[in-house]
Amino acid sequence: MAMRVVSTGVCSVAVIPLSNPPLNAVGTGLRRRLMADLDQIADDPNVDAVALTGSAGVFATTLPIRELDDPQSAPDLAAVCRRIEDMDKPVIACLEGHVAGAGLELALSAHVRVATPKARIGFPDLNIGLCTAGGSLARLPRLIGADRALRFVLGAVPHSADSPMCRGVIDRIAKGQEVLDAGLAYADELVQNGLWARTRDRADGFADLHGYDAAVKRWRKAAGPKGRAEREIIDMIAAAPMMPFSDLIAQEQTVFEALRQTSRSKGLRRARFAEQRSTRLTPRNSDGPVSFAFYPASQTGTRIAGAAAQAAVNSVLVELDDVQGVQLLGDVRYRLMRQADVLGLKPDTARGIASRVSTRADLSALSEASIVFVSSGDNPDDLTLRLAEIAPFLRDTAVVLCLSMEMDCQLLAPASLAGRVMGVYLSDMEFPARLAEVKISDGTNAPALATAQAGLRKLGRVLLRSPAGLPSVAHGMFDALLASADRLAEVGVAPEIIDRALRDHGMARGAYELLGRAPTADYLRRAKAAGRDNRLSARILRDGVAPPRGGVSNVLLDDLAGTLRRDALWTPPAALIRSATTLALVNAGCGLIEQGVVERPLQIDVAMLQGWGYPRTTGGPMAEADLMGLPSLVELGRRLTDRFGPVCADVWAPHPILQRLAQDGAAFRDLDVDAVVRKAQAQAQATA
């Protein structure tokens, strides 16, 4: 969209749309176009004011993740913000939709801001280990003081434009009219009365310097020994009333550049990038609302139904046993009421959420749902019968999601369900884990994918697509995690030491702690197929031994580990345990790449980050390998196999893909997966 000049009858306003689909990220191209438009307007005597608008319902969002890997191309964000603020004509930022990070920095450099009531405004920069880059640590406290400025930046969450948090940031709320119309009316006023000021000249937030300093002290105390980014942000906002504006802008840019180079920020950026690129099963969007049914009802189903109710999605638990159905319904409604009470919701609101889940004892209830979750069991014959049983009752467009990764569910479905049946693994942990891995067959149709995508997104899931008939990414990586832990235990490392090292690294749970959330039968079946059914993890499940809890072992576990240990008990450095684990995961990831299970290495990172609580600061195991340097990982593999013998080669011997990338000076980030798969297939055919 090009700049245009609008006459209001009072003045002429240059309307500049910020357009960079799909998210309106403030990338290099957008910054250059904006600078060119501002230069043109500055020299045009026929233009009296400027209105910055978004496009497609979004004002502007963050700097592109990819651009953060290198210094910002000219013009950088700070230069663009300075150009906006320096304009001799009033600049009105017309805010709607998402106004995040760099987009909010552009808005703060404008002279006034008009917003729709529900525009979402915030700084997510800290979530990727960064401070702001355009001067907001100097501008924001001038408008709203230290306390709210620090809440904005350190909280890293969005706020509604009409909320108390945004008073002073937003100058006018556009109620009952388009935000551009409100901005044009505001432009008339500013041109007529000339009462506008640059943000750098404002001092509203400095009116009570004693309170300002007290707020900074509170935030320093609350932050404690947090990370470097938090400390730097507090220091710069503390200095805002005293340091010259231009010096503070320069200091912010220096700190931003230093934080950009840290391994923490690099890892967090890789995690964000991986998740952004792993959110679609299909480019197509579903039309209309979604609703769920669960057959047969189960505890897993009630947990999904509870999450759906909180997302305003209706669910029906179909259970032919009336008593069982009523009990499950009572369980899910009780949990929803408890959660509503914790959140401080009104009783009527809580009851409304709970009422979104119902139970029925006849299969005809399945016709009410656009997505039917089927608990499939372990036997393909059972799933075949279940799919045939429900098929007559489903809508022609309904999608069936089988809670199984072990079978090609579409092959077991009747012809009437062709193209509409998929397997799905939904991560179910006591820590944040939002993975939904969906198994896609060649015949799966686009409308079914769009419906599944819409429903799983309603549940807040991060989507991961993988081909049916091949191993699951989530399960394959989980098995590799335990395989490495088992080998460490065999060579003399106590299980609780392994878990403690992984938790200290940032994992939500240790490897053996995660066993408590693994479907026992599925894991044991996979372990047996891989020849690992007599290693420690499988024995823990088969023998009913409790795994470590919080890094603490127990007598039965110590005895079991002792019988399987082939070397003397020892405690290696935690860094060695972590690196050995990363190597095992990378090797497993290379195997999935070679088999064609994943389209890009970042899918492996998503599976570990959102499925098993891998530390976000690493970006995931494949990203962590890139940051560590692939040659160092190859060398580690050689040292481990030399020390502990060829029996450990199945876990730690560097995979050929890893070795080749290391030799070529390449990285997983730049890997051409299609070429790897084609080469592996060609080698397999040549061998055959």
C-alpha positions in Angstrom: 0.0 0.0 0.0 1.3 3.4 -1.0 1.3 6.6 0.9 -1.7 8.9 0.1 -2.7 12.4 1.1 -6.1 12.9 2.6 -7.8 16.3 2.8 -10.0 16.7 6.0 -11.4 20.1 5.0 -9.1 21.6 7.6 -5.7 20.3 6.7 -4.0 17.8 4.4 -2.7 14.6 6.1 -0.2 12.2 4.6 -1.4 8.7 5.5 1.5 6.2 5.6 0.4 2.5 5.9 3.0 0.2 7.5 2.8 -2.9 5.4 4.9 -6.0 5.6 2.6 -9.1 5.5 1.8 -11.3 7.2 2.7 -9.8 10.6 3.8 -6.3 9.7 7.2 -6.9 11.2 9.4 -3.8 11.2 11.9 -5.2 8.7 14.5 -3.5 6.6 12.2 -2.9 3.7 9.5 -1.4 5.8 12.0 0.9 7.5 13.4 2.1 4.2 10.0 2.9 2.8 9.0 4.7 5.9 12.1 6.9 5.9 11.6 7.7 2.2 8.0 8.7 2.8 8.9 10.9 5.7 11.7 12.6 3.7 9.2 13.3 0.9 6.6 14.7 3.4 9.1 16.9 5.2 9.8 18.7 1.9 6.1 19.0 0.8 4.6 22.3 1.9 1.1 21.1 1.0 1.2 18.4 3.8 0.2 19.6 7.3 0.4 16.3 9.3 1.2 12.6 9.1 -0.8 9.6 10.1 0.9 6.3 10.6 -1.4 3.3 10.1 -1.1 -0.4 10.0 -2.6 -2.9 7.5 -4.8 -6.0 7.7 -5.8 -5.0 11.3 -2.3 -4.9 12.6 -0.3 -1.7 13.3 3.3 -3.1 13.4 5.1 -5.8 15.3 8.7 -6.7 16.1 11.9 -6.7 14.3 12.1 -9.9 12.2 13.9 -12.7 14.1 16.1 -13.5 11.0 17.3 -9.9 10.9 18.4 -10.0 14.6 21.2 -12.4 13.7 23.1 -9.6 12.1 23.5 -5.9 12.8 20.4 -4.0 11.6 20.7 -2.8 8.0 20.4 0.9 7.5 18.3 2.6 8.5 18.2 1.0 11.9 15.2 1.3 14.1 16.6 4.1 16.3 17.2 6.2 13.2 13.7 5.7 12.0 12.3 6.6 15.4 14.5 9.7 15.5 13.2 10.7 12.0 9.6 10.4 13.1 10.2 12.4 16.3 12.1 15.1 14.4 9.3 15.8 12.0 8.2 19.5 12.0 4.6 18.4 11.3 2.5 16.5 13.9 2.7 12.7 13.5 -0.2 10.7 14.8 0.2 6.9 15.3 -3.2 5.2 14.6 -3.0 1.9 16.5 -5.1 -1.2 16.1 -4.5 -4.9 16.5 -1.0 -5.9 17.6 1.4 -3.1 18.5 4.4 -4.9 19.7 8.1 -4.3 20.2 9.5 -2.3 17.3 6.0 -1.3 16.2 5.4 0.2 19.6 8.7 2.0 19.4 7.6 3.7 16.2 4.3 4.7 17.9 6.2 6.2 20.9 8.3 8.3 18.6 5.2 9.8 17.1 3.8 13.0 18.7 0.5 11.5 19.7 -1.2 8.1 19.7 -4.8 7.1 18.9 -5.9 3.5 19.5 -8.9 1.2 19.2 -9.9 0.1 22.7 -8.7 -3.4 22.2 -5.4 -2.7 20.5 -2.8 -4.9 22.2 0.3 -3.0 23.2 3.5 -4.3 24.7 7.2 -5.1 24.5 8.0 -8.8 24.1 11.7 -8.1 23.6 12.8 -9.6 26.9 11.2 -12.9 25.8 14.1 -13.2 23.4 16.7 -11.9 25.8 16.8 -8.3 24.4 16.1 -4.8 25.5 14.4 -2.3 23.2 16.4 -0.9 20.2 14.7 2.3 19.1 14.9 4.5 22.2 11.9 3.4 24.2 13.8 3.2 27.5 14.3 6.9 27.1 10.8 7.8 25.8 8.5 5.5 27.8 9.5 6.8 31.3 9.1 10.4 30.1 5.4 9.6 29.5 4.5 7.2 32.4 7.3 7.2 35.0 9.5 4.4 36.2 7.0 1.9 37.7 4.7 1.4 34.7 7.6 1.7 32.2 9.3 -1.2 34.0 6.1 -3.2 34.1 5.7 -2.7 30.4 9.3 -3.7 29.5 10.0 -6.4 32.1 6.5 -7.8 32.1 6.9 -8.6 28.3 3.1 -9.0 27.9 0.6 -7.0 25.9 -2.0 -4.7 27.4 -5.3 -3.4 26.1 -5.1 0.2 24.9 -8.0 1.2 27.1 -6.4 -0.4 30.3 -5.0 1.7 33.1 -1.5 0.5 32.1 -1.7 2.5 28.9 -2.8 5.8 30.3 -0.2 8.4 29.2 1.0 6.1 26.4 -2.3 6.4 24.5 -3.6 10.0 24.1 -7.0 9.1 22.7 -9.2 6.0 22.4 -11.2 5.7 19.1 -14.6 4.6 20.3 -17.3 3.8 17.8 -15.2 4.9 14.8 -12.4 3.7 12.6 -9.0 4.5 14.1 -7.8 6.4 11.0 -10.9 8.6 11.2 -10.1 9.4 14.8 -6.5 10.1 13.8 -7.6 12.5 11.1 -9.9 14.3 13.5 -7.0 14.6 15.9 -4.7 15.9 13.2 -7.2 18.7 12.5 -7.0 19.8 16.2 -3.2 19.6 16.3 -2.7 21.6 13.1 -5.2 24.3 14.2 -4.0 24.8 17.8 -0.4 23.7 17.4 -0.4 22.0 20.8 1.8 19.0 20.3 5.2 18.1 21.6 7.9 15.6 20.8 8.1 12.7 23.3 11.7 13.6 24.1 10.5 17.0 25.4 7.8 15.5 27.6 8.5 15.2 31.4 5.1 13.9 32.7 6.7 10.8 34.1 9.4 12.8 36.0 6.8 14.9 38.0 7.6 12.9 41.2 11.3 12.0 41.2 11.1 10.7 44.7 8.4 8.2 43.7 10.4 7.5 40.5 13.5 6.5 42.5 11.4 4.5 45.0 9.9 2.5 42.1 13.3 1.8 40.6 14.5 0.5 44.0 11.4 -1.8 44.3 12.0 -3.3 40.9 15.7 -3.8 41.6 14.8 -5.7 44.8 12.1 -7.7 43.1 14.4 -8.6 40.1 17.1 -9.9 42.4 20.0 -11.7 40.7 18.1 -12.0 37.4 19.7 -11.9 34.0 21.8 -9.3 32.4 19.0 -7.9 30.3 16.8 -7.2 33.3 19.6 -5.4 35.1 20.5 -3.3 32.1 16.9 -2.3 31.5 16.4 -1.2 35.1 19.7 0.8 35.1 18.7 2.7 31.9 15.2 3.6 33.1 16.8 4.7 36.4 19.1 7.0 34.5 16.3 8.5 32.3 15.7 11.6 34.4 19.4 12.5 34.7 21.1 11.4 31.5 20.8 13.5 28.3 18.2 12.0 26.0 20.7 11.4 23.1 23.2 9.7 25.4 20.5 7.4 26.8 19.5 6.5 23.2 23.1 5.7 22.4 23.4 3.6 25.6 20.3 1.6 24.7 21.7 0.8 21.3 25.0 -0.3 22.8 23.3 -2.6 25.3 21.0 -4.0 22.7 23.9 -4.9 20.5 25.8 -6.5 23.4 22.7 -8.5 24.4 22.1 -9.6 20.8 25.5 -11.4 20.9 24.8 -13.4 24.0 24.2 -17.1 23.8 21.0 -16.7 25.8 19.4 -14.3 23.3 20.6 -16.4 20.4 19.0 -19.5 21.8 15.8 -17.7 22.7 15.6 -16.3 19.2 16.1 -19.7 17.6 13.3 -21.0 19.8 11.0 -18.3 18.7 11.9 -18.7 15.1 11.4 -22.4 15.2 7.9 -22.0 16.7 6.9 -19.3 14.3 7.8 -21.6 11.4 6.0 -24.6 12.9 2.5 -23.3 13.3 0.7 -24.5 10.2 -0.5 -27.8 8.9 -1.8 -26.1 5.8 -1.9 -22.5 4.5 -5.6 -22.8 4.2 -7.8 -21.4 7.0 -10.9 -23.1 8.3 -14.3 -21.4 7.9 -16.7 -21.3 10.9 -16.4 -22.3 14.5 -15.0 -25.5 15.9 -16.5 -27.9 18.4 -15.1 -31.1 19.9 -16.3 -34.6 20.8 -14.4 -37.3 22.6 -15.0 -41.0 22.2 -14.8 -42.9 24.4 -14.5 -40.4 27.2 -11.2 -40.6 29.1 -9.1 -38.7 31.6 -7.0 -37.4 28.6 -10.2 -36.3 26.9 -11.4 -34.4 29.9 -8.2 -32.5 30.1 -8.5 -31.5 26.5 -12.1 -30.6 27.0 -11.2 -28.5 30.0 -8.7 -26.5 27.9 -11.3 -26.2 25.1 -13.9 -24.8 27.6 -11.4 -22.1 28.7 -10.9 -21.2 25.0 -14.7 -20.9 24.5 -15.0 -24.1 22.6 -17.9 -26.6 23.3 -17.1 -30.2 23.9 -19.2 -33.4 24.4 -17.8 -36.5 26.2 -19.4 -39.5 24.6 -19.4 -42.4 27.0 -21.8 -45.3 26.6 -21.5 -46.1 30.3 -23.7 -43.5 32.0 -22.0 -43.8 35.4 -18.6 -43.4 33.9 -19.7 -40.4 31.8 -21.2 -38.6 34.7 -18.1 -39.2 36.8 -15.8 -37.8 34.1 -18.1 -34.8 33.5 -18.0 -34.1 37.2 -14.2 -34.3 37.3 -13.7 -31.8 34.4 -16.3 -29.3 35.7 -14.8 -29.5 39.2 -11.3 -28.7 37.8 -12.7 -25.8 35.7 -14.5 -24.3 38.8 -11.3 -24.6 40.8 -9.3 -22.9 38.1 -11.9 -20.1 37.8 -11.7 -19.6 41.5 -7.9 -19.3 41.4 -8.2 -16.8 38.6 -10.8 -14.8 40.6 -13.6 -15.1 38.1 -17.2 -14.4 39.0 -19.3 -17.5 39.8 -21.6 -16.9 36.8 -18.6 -16.7 34.5 -17.1 -19.9 36.0 -20.4 -21.7 35.6 -20.6 -20.5 32.0 -17.1 -21.9 31.3 -17.9 -25.3 32.9 -21.2 -25.6 31.0 -19.3 -25.8 27.7 -18.5 -29.4 28.6 -21.4 -31.9 28.5 -21.8 -35.7 28.3 -23.9 -38.0 26.2 -24.4 -41.8 26.2 -25.2 -42.3 22.5 -23.0 -42.0 19.4 -25.4 -39.6 17.7 -23.9 -36.9 19.8 -20.8 -37.1 17.6 -22.7 -35.4 14.8 -22.5 -32.2 16.8 -18.7 -31.9 16.5 -16.4 -30.7 13.8 -13.5 -32.5 15.4 -13.8 -35.9 17.1 -10.9 -37.2 19.3 -10.8 -41.0 19.4 -8.9 -42.8 22.2 -7.4 -45.6 20.0 -5.8 -48.0 22.4 -2.7 -50.1 21.4 -4.3 -52.5 19.0 -4.8 -51.6 15.3 -7.8 -54.0 15.1 -9.5 -52.1 18.0 -8.9 -48.8 16.2 -10.3 -50.2 13.0 -13.5 -51.3 14.7 -13.8 -48.0 16.6 -13.5 -45.9 13.4 -16.1 -48.1 11.6 -18.4 -47.7 14.7 -18.4 -43.9 14.7 -18.3 -43.3 10.9 -22.1 -43.4 10.3 -22.7 -40.7 13.0 -20.1 -38.1 11.8 -20.7 -35.0 9.7 -19.4 -35.2 6.1 -16.8 -32.6 7.0 -15.9 -33.8 10.5 -12.2 -34.6 11.2 -11.1 -37.5 13.4 -8.0 -37.1 15.5 -6.8 -40.4 16.9 -4.8 -40.0 20.1 -2.0 -42.3 18.8 1.3 -41.9 17.1 2.0 -45.6 16.7 -0.3 -46.4 13.8 -1.1 -45.0 10.3 -4.7 -44.2 11.4 -5.9 -43.2 7.9 -5.1 -46.7 6.6 -7.4 -48.2 9.3 -10.3 -45.9 8.5 -13.4 -46.8 6.4 -13.8 -45.3 3.0 -16.4 -42.8 4.2 -13.7 -41.2 6.4 -11.0 -41.1 3.6 -8.8 -38.0 3.9 -10.2 -37.0 7.3 -8.4 -39.2 9.9 -5.1 -38.2 11.5 -3.0 -39.4 14.4 -2.1 -36.8 17.0 0.2 -36.6 20.0 -0.7 -33.8 22.5 1.9 -33.1 25.1 0.4 -33.5 28.5 2.7 -32.3 31.2 2.6 -30.5 34.6 4.8 -27.8 33.1 4.1 -25.7 30.1 4.2 -28.0 27.1 2.0 -27.1 24.1 3.1 -29.5 21.4 0.6 -31.0 19.0 2.3 -33.4 16.5 -0.1 -34.4 13.8 0.5 -37.4 11.5 -0.4 -36.5 7.9 -1.1 -39.1 5.2 -0.7 -38.5 1.5 -4.4 -38.6 1.1 -5.3 -36.2 3.9 -7.4 -33.5 2.3 -6.8 -29.7 2.7 -10.2 -28.9 4.4 -9.6 -31.6 7.0 -6.1 -30.1 7.7 -7.6 -26.6 8.0 -10.2 -27.9 10.5 -7.7 -29.7 12.6 -5.4 -26.7 12.5 -8.2 -24.4 13.7 -9.1 -26.7 16.5 -5.6 -27.3 17.8 -4.8 -23.6 17.7 -7.9 -22.9 19.8 -6.3 -25.2 22.4 -3.2 -23.0 22.2 -1.1 -25.7 20.7 2.2 -25.3 18.7 1.7 -27.5 15.7 4.2 -30.0 14.3 3.4 -31.8 11.1 5.0 -35.2 10.4 4.2 -38.0 7.9 2.1 -41.0 8.8 3.8 -44.3 8.7 7.1 -43.0 9.9 8.4 -42.5 13.5 7.0 -39.7 15.6 9.3 -36.8 16.1 8.2 -36.3 19.8 8.6 -40.0 20.6 11.8 -40.4 18.8 13.4 -37.5 20.6 12.1 -38.7 24.0 13.5 -42.1 23.4 16.9 -40.6 22.5 16.9 -38.6 25.7 16.3 -41.7 27.7 18.8 -43.7 25.7 21.5 -41.2 26.6 20.5 -41.3 30.2 20.6 -45.1 30.3 24.1 -45.2 28.8 25.3 -42.6 31.3 23.8 -44.8 34.1 25.5 -47.9 32.7 28.9 -46.2 32.8 28.5 -45.2 36.4 26.5 -42.0 36.7 23.7 -42.1 39.2 20.2 -41.4 37.7 19.6 -38.5 40.1 22.9 -36.9 39.1 21.9 -37.1 35.4 18.5 -35.6 36.2 20.0 -32.9 38.3 22.5 -31.8 35.6 19.7 -31.6 33.1 17.4 -29.5 35.4 20.3 -27.2 36.2 20.8 -26.7 32.5 17.2 -25.4 32.3 15.1 -28.5 31.4 11.7 -28.5 33.1 12.3 -32.1 34.3 15.1 -34.6 34.2 15.1 -37.5 31.8 14.0 -40.1 34.3 11.5 -37.7 35.9 9.8 -37.5 32.5 9.2 -41.2 32.6 6.3 -40.6 35.0 4.4 -38.8 32.2 5.2 -41.3 29.4 2.6 -43.8 28.3 4.2 -47.0 29.7 3.0 -49.5 27.2 4.0 -47.3 24.2 7.4 -46.6 25.6 8.1 -50.3 26.5 7.0 -51.4 23.0 9.4 -48.9 21.4 12.2 -49.9 23.7 11.8 -53.5 22.9 11.7 -52.9 19.2 15.0 -50.9 19.6 16.6 -53.6 21.7 16.6 -51.3 24.8 14.0 -53.2 26.9 16.6 -54.2 29.5 18.1 -50.8 30.1 17.3 -48.7 33.1 14.4 -46.6 31.8 12.5 -49.6 30.6 13.2 -51.5 33.8 12.0 -48.6 35.9 8.6 -48.8 34.1 8.4 -52.5 33.9 9.4 -53.1 37.5 7.3 -50.3 38.9 10.3 -48.5 40.5 9.8 -44.8 41.3 12.2 -42.5 39.2 14.1 -39.7 40.9 12.1 -36.8 42.3 13.6 -33.4 42.4 17.1 -34.8 42.0 16.6 -37.3 44.9 16.9 -41.0 44.4 15.3 -43.9 46.4 16.5 -47.3 47.6 14.8 -49.4 44.9 16.1 -47.2 42.2 19.6 -47.3 43.6 19.5 -51.1 43.7 18.1 -51.4 40.2 20.7 -48.9 38.8 23.5 -50.8 40.6 22.5 -54.1 38.9 22.7 -52.5 35.5 25.9 -50.5 36.1 29.0 -51.9 34.3 31.5 -49.3 35.6 32.3 -47.8 39.0 30.0 -45.1 40.3 31.4 -41.6 39.5 30.1 -38.1 39.2 31.3 -36.4 36.0 31.0 -32.6 35.5 27.5 -31.5 34.8 28.6 -29.9 31.6 29.7 -33.3 30.3 26.3 -34.8 31.1 24.5 -32.0 29.3 26.8 -32.1 26.3 26.5 -35.9 26.0 22.7 -35.5 26.1 22.7 -32.8 23.4 24.9 -35.1 21.2 22.5 -38.0 21.6 19.5 -35.8 20.7 21.3 -34.3 17.7 22.2 -37.8 16.5 18.6 -38.8 16.8 17.5 -35.7 15.0 19.9 -36.5 12.2 18.3 -39.9 11.9 14.8 -38.3 11.6 16.2 -36.0 8.9 17.7 -38.9 7.0 14.4 -40.8 7.1 12.4 -37.9 5.8 10.4 -37.5 9.0 11.0 -33.8 9.3 11.2 -31.1 6.7 13.7 -28.9 8.6 15.8 -29.3 11.8 13.8 -26.7 13.6 10.9 -29.1 13.9 13.2 -31.3 16.1 13.8 -28.2 18.3 10.1 -27.5 18.5 9.4 -31.1 19.6 11.9 -30.9 22.4 11.0 -27.3 23.5 7.2 -27.7 23.5 7.1 -31.5 24.1 9.6 -32.3 26.8 10.6 -29.0 28.4 14.1 -28.5 26.8 15.6 -25.2 27.9 14.4 -22.3 25.7 17.6 -20.5 26.2 19.3 -23.1 24.0 16.8 -22.8 21.2 16.5 -26.6 21.2 19.1 -29.4 20.6 19.8 -28.7 17.0 20.1 -24.9 17.6 22.3 -25.6 20.6 24.6 -27.8 18.5 25.0 -24.8 16.1 25.8 -22.5 19.0 28.3 -25.0 20.5 30.0 -25.5 17.1 29.4 -28.8 15.3 33.1 -29.8 15.2 33.2 -29.7 19.0 30.2 -32.0 19.2 31.8 -34.4 16.8 35.0 -34.4 18.9 32.9 -35.1 22.0 31.3 -38.1 20.3 34.7 -39.5 19.5 36.0 -39.0 23.0 32.9 -40.7 24.5 33.0 -43.7 22.3 36.8 -44.1 22.8 36.4 -43.9 26.6 33.3 -46.1 27.0 33.7 -48.5 24.1 31.7 -49.3 20.9 28.7 -50.4 23.0 27.9 -46.7 23.4 28.2 -45.9 19.7 24.5 -46.3 19.2 24.0 -43.1 21.2 27.1 -41.0 21.0 28.9 -41.9 17.7 28.5 -38.8 15.6 25.9 -39.3 12.9 27.2 -39.0 9.3 25.1 -35.9 8.7 26.6 -34.2 11.8 30.1 -35.2 10.6 29.6 -33.9 7.1 28.2 -30.5 8.3 31.1 -30.2 10.7 33.6 -30.9 8.0 32.0 -28.4 5.6 31.8 -25.6 8.3 28.0 -25.6 7.9 25.2 -25.6 10.5 21.8 -27.2 10.9 20.1 -23.9 10.5 21.2 -23.9 6.8 20.7 -27.6 6.1 19.0 -28.6 2.9 16.9 -31.4 4.3 15.5 -32.4 0.9 19.0 -33.0 -0.5 19.9 -35.1 2.6 16.8 -37.2 2.2 17.4 -37.7 -1.6 21.0 -38.8 -0.9 20.0 -41.2 1.8 17.3 -42.7 -0.5 19.8 -43.1 -3.3 22.3 -44.8 -1.1 19.6 -47.2 0.2 18.6 -48.1 -3.4 22.2 -48.6 -4.4 22.8 -50.9 -1.4 19.6 -52.9 -2.2 
